[in-house]
Amino acid sequence: MGARKLLAHCFDAYGRNFRLISFFSVPLLIAFPLALLLPNYLAASGIFLRFGSIQYDLSLTGALFIVGVFLIALLLFSFAIAAINIVIKHQRTFTRISHNELEGIEEATYSLFVIFLTAFIVTFVANLLAREYFPGKEIIGSAAALIVSLAILFAPQAVVIDGLKPWHAIAMSASIISRRFYYFVFFLCFASVLLLANTWIFLELRNLWVMAPYISLVINAMILLPFFEVMKTQIYMSKYTLLR
């Protein structure tokens, strides 16, 4: 399966399931505004935590509030990703979503929550250590975040499609990157172009429209991120010869 066929599968799956995918993307739309309550900044159509501001003037109440909001946002994010993957899995295998599998979203959501939370903690600790022992070399923290992100890239697909537990899902994610390296690189390039285009357009508009950066986030949550999950699912399922 080449890049053209991969994109054809992606657009077909997204178009056929647009209503369901949009419905299950609503938690992403809720999660992003919740994340805006954290000490963060907007860039590249995303929300990024201000690690440097956490150590100053943070009370116990403030810390508990931040942790609570973050966990709720992460749980909603995990649910949305699990649901979108279940929809695409059944579309690609020409099967109906059973009631039991809808109930299984809860287990998949929990597994993804554990994976994403672990990834955040590792990234967070790496950034703090980099600030402490390598001041002025923020690239170390960024590199750690990149490595962790790539390590769990296909973990949602491993959890939903193969029913793997968190640690096995991360191992399978790394395996998919190795075995489907061409698709992996194509996905990174394709996603980067769309995210940069989304960012550039609304950065140009922000001088004319104060809400432009937030509209960029809405597009990211409701269109781009769901479509990227569709693409990742197609790449993951290409390991099954009959579905290529």
Backbone as CSV, one residue per row, in Angstrom:
resi,resn,N_x,N_y,N_z,CA_x,CA_y,CA_z,C_x,C_y,C_z
1,MET,0.849,-1.194,0.000,0.000,0.000,0.000,0.885,1.244,0.000
2,GLY,0.757,2.059,-1.054,1.544,3.268,-1.145,0.882,4.436,-0.433
3,ALA,1.545,5.585,-0.485,1.031,6.778,0.194,-0.317,7.204,-0.374
4,ARG,-0.481,7.101,-1.703,-1.747,7.504,-2.320,-2.902,6.625,-1.841
5,LYS,-2.662,5.323,-1.779,-3.710,4.414,-1.311,-3.997,4.633,0.173
6,LEU,-2.949,4.919,0.938,-3.133,5.201,2.361,-4.040,6.411,2.554
7,LEU,-3.772,7.488,1.810,-4.607,8.686,1.911,-6.026,8.406,1.443
8,ALA,-6.158,7.565,0.419,-7.499,7.211,-0.072,-8.292,6.502,1.022
9,HIS,-7.647,5.568,1.711,-8.298,4.869,2.828,-8.677,5.863,3.927
10,CYS,-7.786,6.810,4.201,-8.022,7.776,5.279,-9.224,8.674,4.968
11,PHE,-9.238,9.262,3.773,-10.330,10.152,3.413,-11.656,9.392,3.311
12,ASP,-11.597,8.153,2.823,-12.813,7.343,2.736,-13.353,7.032,4.128
13,ALA,-12.458,6.607,5.018,-12.887,6.263,6.386,-13.402,7.497,7.116
14,TYR,-12.697,8.616,6.952,-13.124,9.851,7.625,-14.468,10.324,7.093
15,GLY,-14.641,10.261,5.773,-15.898,10.707,5.173,-17.071,9.828,5.562
16,ARG,-16.878,8.527,5.538,-17.954,7.587,5.877,-18.385,7.711,7.341
17,ASN,-17.448,8.054,8.190,-17.725,8.087,9.631,-17.659,9.499,10.200
18,PHE,-17.874,10.499,9.350,-17.696,11.887,9.772,-18.557,12.235,10.990
19,ARG,-19.817,11.815,10.981,-20.708,12.166,12.100,-20.251,11.524,13.406
20,LEU,-19.930,10.227,13.353,-19.486,9.548,14.569,-18.162,10.120,15.063
21,ILE,-17.237,10.338,14.136,-15.935,10.881,14.521,-16.098,12.270,15.127
22,SER,-16.943,13.090,14.530,-17.183,14.442,15.058,-17.811,14.374,16.440
23,PHE,-18.748,13.435,16.610,-19.404,13.273,17.913,-18.390,12.886,18.986
24,PHE,-17.538,11.915,18.656,-16.553,11.460,19.636,-15.390,12.439,19.789
25,SER,-15.308,13.451,18.915,-14.260,14.468,19.031,-14.655,15.590,19.978
26,VAL,-15.931,15.633,20.358,-16.397,16.690,21.262,-15.605,16.714,22.569
27,PRO,-15.288,15.535,23.173,-14.452,15.590,24.392,-13.109,16.272,24.171
28,LEU,-12.558,16.175,22.943,-11.306,16.884,22.654,-11.541,18.386,22.721
29,LEU,-12.693,18.813,22.217,-13.030,20.234,22.233,-13.218,20.735,23.660
30,ILE,-13.663,19.843,24.546,-13.820,20.202,25.958,-12.465,20.159,26.664
31,ALA,-11.647,19.163,26.299,-10.357,18.986,26.965,-9.426,20.160,26.724
32,PHE,-9.418,20.696,25.515,-8.509,21.799,25.214,-8.828,23.058,26.022
33,PRO,-10.110,23.508,26.080,-10.399,24.665,26.944,-10.088,24.406,28.411
34,LEU,-10.293,23.160,28.878,-9.925,22.836,30.257,-8.427,23.027,30.455
35,ALA,-7.655,22.591,29.465,-6.204,22.730,29.564,-5.772,24.181,29.579
36,LEU,-6.620,25.071,29.048,-6.288,26.492,29.048,-6.288,27.080,30.458
37,LEU,-6.864,26.335,31.415,-6.859,26.792,32.794,-5.495,26.558,33.453
38,LEU,-4.635,25.790,32.802,-3.311,25.512,33.350,-2.349,26.644,33.008
39,PRO,-1.212,26.730,33.717,-0.201,27.743,33.358,0.477,27.326,32.050
40,ASN,0.048,27.902,30.930,0.515,27.424,29.643,0.595,28.544,28.623
41,TYR,0.867,28.172,27.382,0.871,29.127,26.282,0.421,28.410,25.015
42,LEU,-0.055,29.172,24.039,-0.522,28.617,22.771,0.577,28.764,21.729
43,ALA,0.797,27.698,20.967,1.764,27.747,19.864,1.537,26.535,18.975
44,ALA,1.764,26.726,17.678,1.645,25.620,16.721,0.325,24.871,16.878
45,SER,-0.748,25.612,17.048,-2.092,25.042,17.179,-2.227,24.117,18.384
46,GLY,-1.351,24.263,19.379,-1.412,23.405,20.551,-1.282,24.182,21.833
47,ILE,-1.448,23.475,22.935,-1.339,24.065,24.269,-0.125,23.453,24.942
48,PHE,0.774,24.282,25.439,2.008,23.800,26.032,2.156,24.351,27.454
49,LEU,2.557,23.471,28.349,2.696,23.847,29.755,3.923,24.720,29.967
50,ARG,3.760,25.766,30.775,4.890,26.627,31.135,5.600,26.002,32.348
51,PHE,6.601,25.190,32.076,7.318,24.535,33.172,7.974,25.559,34.099
52,GLY,8.478,26.648,33.514,9.213,27.622,34.312,8.353,28.373,35.304
53,SER,7.037,28.474,35.046,6.178,29.258,35.920,5.619,28.442,37.086
54,ILE,5.792,27.128,37.037,5.189,26.272,38.058,5.838,26.476,39.416
55,GLN,7.150,26.723,39.432,7.858,26.783,40.715,7.646,28.090,41.462
56,TYR,6.980,29.068,40.841,6.794,30.361,41.489,5.332,30.579,41.885
57,ASP,5.115,30.996,43.127,3.797,31.409,43.616,2.719,30.348,43.382
58,LEU,3.052,29.084,43.582,2.069,28.017,43.398,1.677,27.486,44.773
59,SER,0.446,27.774,45.174,-0.052,27.314,46.470,-0.529,25.870,46.348
60,LEU,-0.808,25.259,47.506,-1.311,23.890,47.516,-2.654,23.811,46.797
61,THR,-3.512,24.805,47.056,-4.822,24.825,46.399,-4.662,24.943,44.887
62,GLY,-3.775,25.834,44.480,-3.523,25.998,43.053,-2.976,24.737,42.420
63,ALA,-2.076,24.061,43.146,-1.484,22.826,42.619,-2.542,21.743,42.466
64,LEU,-3.412,21.600,43.475,-4.476,20.592,43.409,-5.457,20.893,42.283
65,PHE,-5.746,22.190,42.101,-6.653,22.591,41.021,-6.050,22.236,39.663
66,ILE,-4.770,22.543,39.491,-4.091,22.248,38.232,-4.081,20.744,37.962
67,VAL,-3.757,19.959,38.970,-3.722,18.502,38.813,-5.105,17.965,38.457
68,GLY,-6.143,18.454,39.152,-7.506,18.001,38.892,-7.955,18.315,37.476
69,VAL,-7.735,19.542,37.045,-8.125,19.955,35.686,-7.357,19.150,34.649
70,PHE,-6.068,18.969,34.882,-5.247,18.216,33.936,-5.740,16.774,33.800
71,LEU,-6.043,16.129,34.915,-6.493,14.736,34.876,-7.840,14.604,34.165
72,ILE,-8.744,15.553,34.393,-10.045,15.524,33.705,-9.853,15.697,32.204
73,ALA,-9.013,16.663,31.827,-8.747,16.907,30.413,-8.106,15.678,29.764
74,LEU,-7.179,15.048,30.478,-6.496,13.878,29.935,-7.454,12.692,29.799
75,LEU,-8.382,12.555,30.737,-9.363,11.480,30.672,-10.305,11.674,29.474
76,LEU,-10.749,12.894,29.247,-11.593,13.187,28.093,-10.837,12.930,26.791
77,PHE,-9.587,13.327,26.773,-8.742,13.110,25.601,-8.606,11.613,25.319
78,SER,-8.367,10.825,26.359,-8.201,9.378,26.208,-9.477,8.731,25.688
79,PHE,-10.620,9.174,26.201,-11.903,8.634,25.752,-12.126,8.916,24.270
80,ALA,-11.854,10.144,23.851,-12.071,10.525,22.456,-11.186,9.706,21.525
81,ILE,-9.926,9.551,21.871,-8.995,8.800,21.033,-9.413,7.335,20.940
82,ALA,-9.829,6.755,22.069,-10.272,5.356,22.071,-11.507,5.177,21.192
83,ALA,-12.475,6.064,21.312,-13.714,5.950,20.557,-13.481,6.093,19.055
84,ILE,-12.658,7.052,18.660,-12.371,7.260,17.232,-11.702,6.018,16.645
85,ASN,-10.794,5.427,17.385,-10.111,4.234,16.886,-11.054,3.046,16.756
86,ILE,-12.001,2.923,17.662,-12.984,1.841,17.566,-13.848,2.012,16.323
87,VAL,-14.250,3.246,16.039,-15.068,3.517,14.851,-14.325,3.112,13.584
88,ILE,-13.065,3.536,13.443,-12.290,3.258,12.235,-11.951,1.773,12.132
89,LYS,-11.704,1.129,13.246,-11.424,-0.306,13.240,-12.573,-1.070,12.596
90,HIS,-13.781,-0.746,12.964,-14.934,-1.483,12.436,-15.268,-1.081,11.001
91,GLN,-14.997,0.173,10.657,-15.219,0.579,9.271,-14.272,-0.175,8.341
92,ARG,-13.028,-0.328,8.773,-12.023,-0.967,7.922,-12.250,-2.470,7.824
93,THR,-12.779,-3.088,8.869,-13.004,-4.536,8.857,-14.426,-4.895,8.462
94,PHE,-15.223,-3.890,8.068,-16.588,-4.098,7.577,-17.465,-4.816,8.609
95,THR,-17.332,-4.427,9.848,-18.137,-5.007,10.915,-18.890,-3.902,11.653
96,ARG,-19.921,-4.300,12.359,-20.705,-3.353,13.152,-20.131,-3.242,14.552
97,ILE,-20.293,-2.072,15.134,-19.854,-1.876,16.516,-20.889,-2.496,17.444
98,SER,-20.472,-3.491,18.216,-21.395,-4.172,19.123,-21.541,-3.393,20.426
99,HIS,-22.601,-3.747,21.150,-22.838,-3.109,22.450,-21.694,-3.407,23.415
100,ASN,-21.161,-4.636,23.341,-20.055,-5.015,24.226,-18.812,-4.175,23.968
101,GLU,-18.581,-3.869,22.689,-17.394,-3.071,22.382,-17.573,-1.625,22.816
102,LEU,-18.794,-1.127,22.752,-19.040,0.227,23.264,-18.753,0.275,24.754
103,GLU,-19.122,-0.818,25.448,-18.808,-0.880,26.871,-17.294,-1.018,27.083
104,GLY,-16.605,-1.617,26.088,-15.169,-1.796,26.189,-14.386,-0.508,26.035
105,ILE,-15.061,0.568,25.614,-14.385,1.860,25.506,-13.824,2.274,26.862
106,GLU,-14.534,1.883,27.918,-14.084,2.251,29.262,-12.709,1.684,29.567
107,GLU,-12.491,0.395,29.236,-11.191,-0.232,29.497,-10.108,0.380,28.616
108,ALA,-10.443,0.633,27.346,-9.461,1.245,26.438,-9.112,2.650,26.903
109,THR,-10.115,3.385,27.383,-9.881,4.735,27.884,-8.939,4.711,29.079
110,TYR,-9.148,3.768,29.975,-8.281,3.654,31.156,-6.841,3.350,30.739
111,SER,-6.676,2.406,29.790,-5.330,2.052,29.338,-4.632,3.249,28.697
112,LEU,-5.359,3.976,27.852,-4.771,5.147,27.204,-4.468,6.243,28.218
113,PHE,-5.329,6.375,29.213,-5.100,7.357,30.273,-3.783,7.068,30.987
114,VAL,-3.542,5.793,31.288,-2.295,5.394,31.950,-1.094,5.701,31.056
115,ILE,-1.218,5.396,29.768,-0.115,5.631,28.823,0.189,7.120,28.707
116,PHE,-0.859,7.927,28.499,-0.656,9.366,28.314,-0.154,10.029,29.596
117,LEU,-0.675,9.578,30.740,-0.228,10.148,32.014,1.238,9.813,32.268
118,THR,1.613,8.564,31.989,3.011,8.157,32.154,3.923,8.976,31.244
119,ALA,3.474,9.174,29.997,4.266,9.956,29.042,4.436,11.387,29.529
120,PHE,3.356,11.957,30.079,3.447,13.326,30.588,4.408,13.418,31.759
121,ILE,4.318,12.460,32.686,5.186,12.494,33.869,6.650,12.384,33.458
122,VAL,6.951,11.472,32.535,8.335,11.311,32.067,8.823,12.603,31.420
123,THR,7.982,13.209,30.574,8.349,14.462,29.912,8.539,15.583,30.933
124,PHE,7.629,15.647,31.888,7.675,16.681,32.921,8.956,16.580,33.739
125,VAL,9.270,15.367,34.189,10.483,15.151,34.986,11.726,15.470,34.162
126,ALA,11.728,15.057,32.894,12.874,15.325,32.021,13.093,16.824,31.859
127,ASN,12.012,17.580,31.716,12.130,19.032,31.589,12.648,19.672,32.871
128,LEU,12.149,19.207,34.013,12.623,19.747,35.291,14.100,19.447,35.504
129,LEU,14.528,18.221,35.182,15.935,17.853,35.338,16.817,18.651,34.374
130,ALA,16.292,18.867,33.171,17.062,19.638,32.193,17.245,21.077,32.665
131,ARG,16.184,21.665,33.264,16.276,23.035,33.780,17.229,23.115,34.969
132,GLU,17.272,22.031,35.751,18.095,22.041,36.960,19.571,21.826,36.647
133,TYR,19.856,20.854,35.776,21.250,20.468,35.559,21.829,20.980,34.238
134,PHE,20.955,21.391,33.313,21.434,21.918,32.025,20.723,23.223,31.699
135,PRO,20.898,24.246,32.556,20.196,25.516,32.331,20.569,26.133,30.982
136,GLY,19.553,26.651,30.325,19.782,27.281,29.029,19.806,26.318,27.867
137,LYS,19.680,25.020,28.153,19.679,24.017,27.078,18.300,23.346,27.019
138,GLU,17.301,24.162,26.656,15.930,23.671,26.618,15.743,22.554,25.605
139,ILE,16.672,22.448,24.670,16.554,21.438,23.630,16.569,20.027,24.215
140,ILE,17.180,19.866,25.392,17.227,18.547,26.024,15.828,18.115,26.440
141,GLY,15.085,19.032,27.052,13.713,18.724,27.439,12.844,18.485,26.224
142,SER,13.054,19.280,25.187,12.275,19.119,23.955,12.569,17.775,23.295
143,ALA,13.832,17.378,23.317,14.223,16.094,22.737,13.578,14.941,23.494
144,ALA,13.532,15.061,24.823,12.900,14.021,25.639,11.416,13.927,25.321
145,ALA,10.765,15.078,25.174,9.335,15.095,24.836,9.086,14.456,23.478
146,LEU,9.974,14.734,22.524,9.834,14.160,21.186,9.977,12.644,21.221
147,ILE,10.978,12.167,21.943,11.203,10.717,22.029,10.011,10.016,22.671
148,VAL,9.513,10.583,23.755,8.364,9.986,24.448,7.133,9.991,23.540
149,SER,6.906,11.106,22.848,5.752,11.216,21.952,5.803,10.170,20.841
150,LEU,6.980,9.989,20.269,7.120,9.004,19.196,6.952,7.587,19.727
151,ALA,7.402,7.359,20.953,7.309,6.022,21.542,5.858,5.570,21.711
152,ILE,4.959,6.509,21.958,3.552,6.138,22.188,2.661,6.485,20.997
153,LEU,3.266,6.813,19.860,2.495,7.295,18.716,1.385,6.335,18.304
154,PHE,1.698,5.050,18.225,0.713,4.062,17.786,0.157,3.245,18.950
155,ALA,0.411,3.684,20.171,-0.110,2.970,21.343,-1.640,2.924,21.371
156,PRO,-2.352,4.017,21.011,-3.823,3.930,21.007,-4.343,2.838,20.081
157,GLN,-3.717,2.679,18.928,-4.134,1.645,17.987,-3.855,0.253,18.549
158,ALA,-2.724,0.087,19.211,-2.390,-1.209,19.805,-3.374,-1.579,20.911
159,VAL,-3.797,-0.588,21.673,-4.755,-0.828,22.757,-6.118,-1.190,22.206
160,VAL,-6.616,-0.417,21.238,-7.981,-0.602,20.740,-8.084,-1.781,19.781
161,ILE,-7.172,-1.893,18.844,-7.285,-2.922,17.798,-6.840,-4.294,18.286
162,ASP,-5.723,-4.359,19.003,-5.203,-5.648,19.459,-5.471,-5.922,20.928
163,GLY,-6.056,-4.942,21.632,-6.397,-5.152,23.041,-5.194,-5.325,23.947
164,LEU,-4.081,-4.704,23.605,-2.864,-4.858,24.403,-2.902,-3.996,25.657
165,LYS,-2.205,-4.433,26.662,-2.053,-3.663,27.887,-1.072,-2.521,27.642
166,PRO,-1.079,-1.501,28.515,-0.263,-0.303,28.264,1.179,-0.549,27.870
167,TRP,1.924,-1.351,28.646,3.357,-1.504,28.360,3.580,-2.282,27.073
168,HIS,2.729,-3.292,26.817,2.831,-4.031,25.560,2.431,-3.141,24.377
169,ALA,1.484,-2.232,24.609,1.056,-1.316,23.551,2.187,-0.376,23.151
170,ILE,2.956,0.084,24.132,4.093,0.962,23.830,5.149,0.204,23.037
171,ALA,5.388,-1.062,23.413,6.356,-1.885,22.674,5.880,-2.105,21.239
172,MET,4.588,-2.353,21.063,4.038,-2.540,19.721,4.119,-1.254,18.915
173,SER,3.919,-0.110,19.569,4.029,1.177,18.896,5.425,1.351,18.314
174,ALA,6.445,1.024,19.103,7.826,1.118,18.623,8.059,0.152,17.471
175,SER,7.445,-1.026,17.554,7.591,-2.022,16.499,6.970,-1.539,15.187
176,ILE,5.813,-0.900,15.272,5.146,-0.390,14.076,5.992,0.686,13.407
177,ILE,6.597,1.554,14.200,7.464,2.599,13.644,8.618,1.971,12.877
178,SER,9.177,0.903,13.425,10.293,0.226,12.778,9.845,-0.514,11.518
179,ARG,8.722,-1.234,11.618,8.262,-2.066,10.505,7.565,-1.269,9.410
180,ARG,7.012,-0.123,9.763,6.300,0.717,8.792,6.933,2.103,8.755
181,PHE,8.263,2.109,8.657,8.994,3.371,8.756,8.612,4.351,7.657
182,TYR,8.357,3.862,6.460,7.964,4.731,5.348,6.655,5.449,5.676
183,TYR,5.675,4.706,6.164,4.398,5.314,6.533,4.567,6.287,7.696
184,PHE,5.430,5.900,8.632,5.701,6.741,9.800,6.246,8.106,9.372
185,VAL,7.241,8.105,8.483,7.823,9.358,8.002,6.787,10.160,7.210
186,PHE,6.021,9.463,6.380,4.981,10.143,5.599,3.957,10.793,6.525
187,PHE,3.570,10.068,7.580,2.607,10.609,8.541,3.151,11.858,9.211
188,LEU,4.403,11.818,9.665,4.996,12.980,10.324,5.037,14.189,9.393
189,CYS,5.422,13.970,8.148,5.496,15.075,7.177,4.115,15.628,6.885
190,PHE,3.166,14.743,6.658,1.796,15.144,6.329,1.170,15.923,7.490
191,ALA,1.294,15.381,8.705,0.720,16.038,9.882,1.395,17.381,10.144
192,SER,2.710,17.436,9.969,3.436,18.684,10.204,2.983,19.781,9.251
193,VAL,2.796,19.426,7.981,2.359,20.412,6.984,0.986,20.961,7.339
194,LEU,0.061,20.077,7.715,-1.290,20.536,8.054,-1.296,21.396,9.319
195,LEU,-0.544,20.987,10.327,-0.498,21.762,11.568,0.147,23.130,11.344
196,LEU,1.224,23.155,10.571,1.897,24.427,10.290,1.007,25.340,9.451
197,ALA,0.289,24.754,8.497,-0.621,25.556,7.675,-1.740,26.131,8.532
198,ASN,-2.291,25.309,9.433,-3.344,25.768,10.336,-2.834,26.905,11.223
199,THR,-1.629,26.742,11.744,-1.034,27.767,12.604,-0.768,29.054,11.829
200,TRP,-0.153,28.930,10.656,0.213,30.106,9.869,-1.012,30.922,9.466
201,ILE,-2.061,30.240,9.019,-3.271,30.945,8.573,-3.870,31.777,9.696
202,PHE,-3.985,31.168,10.878,-4.651,31.878,11.967,-3.721,32.856,12.687
203,LEU,-2.416,32.664,12.556,-1.491,33.694,13.045,-1.612,34.955,12.195
204,GLU,-1.810,34.761,10.900,-1.989,35.895,9.997,-3.302,36.622,10.293
205,LEU,-4.283,35.871,10.775,-5.603,36.459,11.017,-5.747,37.087,12.401
206,ARG,-4.805,36.791,13.314,-5.012,37.218,14.701,-5.002,38.738,14.874
207,ASN,-4.329,39.455,13.969,-4.343,40.918,14.040,-5.685,41.495,13.623
208,LEU,-6.435,40.713,12.862,-7.756,41.150,12.413,-8.873,40.567,13.267
209,TRP,-8.582,39.429,13.899,-9.621,38.716,14.652,-8.998,38.129,15.916
210,VAL,-9.404,38.648,17.064,-8.784,38.255,18.322,-9.023,36.783,18.650
211,MET,-10.098,36.201,18.093,-10.427,34.806,18.391,-9.695,33.823,17.485
212,ALA,-8.904,34.304,16.552,-8.259,33.434,15.568,-7.456,32.282,16.191
213,PRO,-6.619,32.535,17.232,-5.861,31.418,17.817,-6.750,30.326,18.397
214,TYR,-7.914,30.712,18.913,-8.816,29.729,19.509,-9.583,28.952,18.437
215,ILE,-9.871,29.595,17.313,-10.476,28.885,16.199,-9.487,27.852,15.664
216,SER,-8.215,28.212,15.681,-7.174,27.266,15.282,-7.202,26.031,16.170
217,LEU,-7.404,26.233,17.474,-7.502,25.102,18.402,-8.732,24.244,18.124
218,VAL,-9.842,24.879,17.781,-11.073,24.144,17.468,-10.849,23.259,16.245
219,ILE,-10.231,23.814,15.214,-9.941,23.035,14.010,-9.002,21.885,14.342
220,ASN,-8.043,22.153,15.205,-7.107,21.126,15.631,-7.843,19.989,16.340
221,ALA,-8.776,20.340,17.232,-9.472,19.342,18.040,-10.528,18.573,17.257
222,MET,-11.263,19.271,16.396,-12.420,18.662,15.742,-12.128,18.072,14.361
223,ILE,-11.028,18.494,13.738,-10.749,18.029,12.380,-9.371,17.377,12.266
224,LEU,-8.322,18.129,12.598,-6.974,17.628,12.345,-6.614,16.426,13.210
225,LEU,-6.762,16.538,14.526,-6.385,15.434,15.405,-7.193,14.169,15.118
226,PRO,-8.534,14.260,14.945,-9.282,13.052,14.567,-8.802,12.442,13.250
227,PHE,-8.500,13.301,12.264,-8.026,12.770,10.984,-6.670,12.085,11.142
228,PHE,-5.811,12.647,11.989,-4.510,12.009,12.221,-4.690,10.638,12.875
229,GLU,-5.673,10.523,13.771,-5.943,9.223,14.378,-6.438,8.228,13.336
230,VAL,-7.267,8.707,12.414,-7.727,7.854,11.315,-6.523,7.349,10.517
231,MET,-5.606,8.238,10.214,-4.418,7.859,9.446,-3.550,6.871,10.217
232,LYS,-3.362,7.109,11.506,-2.552,6.189,12.305,-3.189,4.803,12.357
233,THR,-4.517,4.759,12.435,-5.212,3.472,12.463,-5.025,2.736,11.145
234,GLN,-5.093,3.460,10.039,-4.878,2.833,8.732,-3.451,2.286,8.625
235,ILE,-2.487,3.043,9.108,-1.089,2.587,9.081,-0.924,1.346,9.948
236,TYR,-1.514,1.385,11.139,-1.389,0.252,12.060,-2.005,-1.005,11.458
237,MET,-3.168,-0.856,10.841,-3.866,-2.029,10.313,-3.247,-2.540,9.014
238,SER,-2.288,-1.802,8.460,-1.607,-2.282,7.256,-0.723,-3.479,7.569
239,LYS,-0.496,-3.751,8.851,0.296,-4.937,9.211,-0.483,-6.214,8.987
240,TYR,-1.808,-6.087,8.823,-2.636,-7.232,8.477,-2.728,-7.307,6.957
241,THR,-2.128,-8.313,6.375,-1.982,-8.422,4.924,-3.322,-8.296,4.204
242,LEU,-4.376,-8.897,4.718,-5.673,-8.902,4.040,-6.306,-7.533,3.974
243,LEU,-5.836,-6.589,4.818,-6.466,-5.258,4.871,-5.657,-4.216,4.136
244,ARG,-4.593,-4.567,3.480,-3.770,-3.595,2.767,-4.495,-3.092,1.522
